[in-house]
Amino acid sequence: MEIRKIAGIEPDDRAAVDEAFAGIEPRPVACCNWPAEFPYAPEVSFRMFHTGDWLMLRFDVAERYTAALVTEDNGEVWTDSCAEFFIAPDEGMYYNFETTCIGRMLLGARKSRTEAEHASPEVLAGVKRYTTLPGEPFAEREG
């Protein structure tokens, strides 16, 4: 997949970021890796672009139930409502960004599913995250 370049946008300029995303067609995520164990899959789409310095990624998710109990980065984010992004800039190494609906993130550099080095707090602090839900943890709720 080719990632579109849109130069001159800084991540802290939310209006410019939102305007750039508005010009990008959303692409569906239509993959349920474990349908036997987890037959329900939320509706998910994403949009992505880069500036040359920043990679910008937006998930839009609609689901029946939402939960956000994980309180820290590199925690068990997969137990919450979350979306995951994988990127392999070269062969032999890939990165996964798994982010909850309130912005808690697990970031790993991987050679395989079992061989991972998780990002330090300093690296994670450099990843800008904006959510439409409040940043405080909450128990599962409908909607």
C-alpha positions as CSV (number, residue, x, y, z in Angstrom):
1,M,0.0,0.0,0.0
2,E,1.3,3.4,-0.9
3,I,0.9,6.1,1.8
4,R,0.0,9.5,0.6
5,K,2.3,12.4,1.4
6,I,0.8,15.7,2.6
7,A,3.6,18.1,3.5
8,G,3.5,21.0,6.0
9,I,1.1,19.6,8.6
10,E,2.1,19.4,12.3
11,P,0.4,16.9,14.5
12,D,-0.6,19.5,17.1
13,D,-2.5,21.5,14.4
14,R,-5.7,19.5,14.9
15,A,-7.7,21.6,12.3
16,A,-5.1,20.9,9.6
17,V,-4.9,17.2,10.5
18,D,-8.7,16.9,10.4
19,E,-8.8,18.7,7.1
20,A,-6.2,16.4,5.6
21,F,-8.0,13.3,6.8
22,A,-11.3,14.6,5.3
23,G,-9.6,14.5,1.9
24,I,-8.6,10.8,2.2
25,E,-11.0,8.0,1.4
26,P,-11.5,5.7,4.4
27,R,-10.5,2.1,3.8
28,P,-12.3,-0.7,5.6
29,V,-10.6,-3.1,8.0
30,A,-12.5,-6.3,7.1
31,C,-10.5,-8.9,8.9
32,C,-11.5,-11.0,11.9
33,N,-8.5,-13.2,12.8
34,W,-10.2,-15.5,15.2
35,P,-13.8,-15.8,14.1
36,A,-14.5,-19.0,15.9
37,E,-13.5,-17.5,19.3
38,F,-14.6,-13.9,18.6
39,P,-17.4,-14.0,16.0
40,Y,-18.4,-10.3,16.6
41,A,-16.3,-7.7,14.8
42,P,-16.8,-4.0,15.1
43,E,-17.1,-1.8,12.0
44,V,-13.6,-0.3,11.5
45,S,-12.1,1.9,8.8
46,F,-8.8,3.9,8.7
47,R,-7.2,6.8,6.9
48,M,-3.5,7.4,6.7
49,F,-1.0,9.9,5.3
50,H,2.5,11.1,6.1
51,T,4.2,14.5,6.1
52,G,7.8,13.4,5.5
53,D,8.4,13.7,9.3
54,W,5.2,12.2,10.8
55,L,3.0,9.3,10.0
56,M,-0.7,10.1,10.6
57,L,-3.2,7.3,11.2
58,R,-6.9,7.6,12.0
59,F,-9.2,4.8,13.0
60,D,-13.0,5.2,12.9
61,V,-14.7,2.5,14.9
62,A,-18.4,1.6,15.6
63,E,-19.1,-1.2,18.0
64,R,-21.9,-2.4,20.3
65,Y,-19.9,-2.4,23.5
66,T,-16.8,-0.4,24.5
67,A,-14.4,-0.9,27.4
68,A,-11.3,0.9,28.5
69,L,-9.8,-0.5,31.7
70,V,-6.1,-0.4,30.9
71,T,-4.4,2.5,32.6
72,E,-0.9,2.5,31.3
73,D,1.0,2.2,28.0
74,N,2.5,-1.2,27.2
75,G,-0.3,-2.8,29.3
76,E,-2.7,-5.5,28.2
77,V,-4.4,-3.1,25.7
78,W,-5.9,-6.1,23.8
79,T,-8.3,-6.7,26.7
80,D,-9.9,-3.3,25.9
81,S,-11.6,-1.9,22.9
82,C,-8.6,-1.3,20.6
83,A,-7.3,-1.2,17.1
84,E,-3.9,-2.3,15.8
85,F,-1.7,-1.1,13.1
86,F,1.3,-3.0,11.7
87,I,4.1,-1.5,9.5
88,A,7.2,-3.1,8.1
89,P,9.6,-0.4,6.8
90,D,12.1,-3.1,5.8
91,E,12.4,-6.9,5.8
92,G,13.2,-8.6,9.0
93,M,11.5,-6.2,11.4
94,Y,8.0,-4.8,11.8
95,Y,6.3,-2.6,14.3
96,N,2.8,-2.9,15.8
97,F,0.9,-0.1,17.4
98,E,-2.0,-1.4,19.4
99,T,-4.1,1.5,20.8
100,T,-7.2,1.5,23.0
101,C,-10.2,3.8,22.5
102,I,-8.8,6.2,25.2
103,G,-5.3,6.3,23.8
104,R,-3.3,3.7,25.8
105,M,-0.8,2.1,23.5
106,L,1.3,-1.1,23.2
107,L,4.2,-0.4,20.8
108,G,6.5,-3.2,19.8
109,A,9.4,-3.7,17.5
110,R,9.1,-7.3,16.3
111,K,11.0,-10.0,14.4
112,S,8.1,-12.4,15.0
113,R,4.9,-12.7,17.0
114,T,6.8,-13.9,20.0
115,E,10.0,-11.8,19.6
116,A,9.2,-8.3,20.6
117,E,10.9,-5.4,22.2
118,H,8.4,-2.9,23.6
119,A,9.0,0.9,23.4
120,S,10.3,2.8,26.3
121,P,8.2,5.4,28.1
122,E,10.2,8.1,26.4
123,V,9.4,6.7,22.9
124,L,5.8,6.3,23.7
125,A,5.6,9.9,25.0
126,G,6.6,11.0,21.5
127,V,3.6,9.3,19.9
128,K,0.8,11.8,19.6
129,R,-2.7,10.3,20.3
130,Y,-6.1,12.0,20.1
131,T,-9.3,10.2,21.0
132,T,-12.9,11.1,20.8
133,L,-13.6,9.4,24.1
134,P,-12.4,10.8,27.4
135,G,-9.0,9.7,28.5
136,E,-10.1,8.2,31.8
137,P,-10.6,4.4,32.0
138,F,-14.2,3.1,32.1
139,A,-15.9,-0.3,32.5
140,E,-17.6,-1.9,29.6
141,R,-20.7,0.0,28.4
142,E,-23.1,-0.3,25.6
143,G,-22.5,2.0,22.6
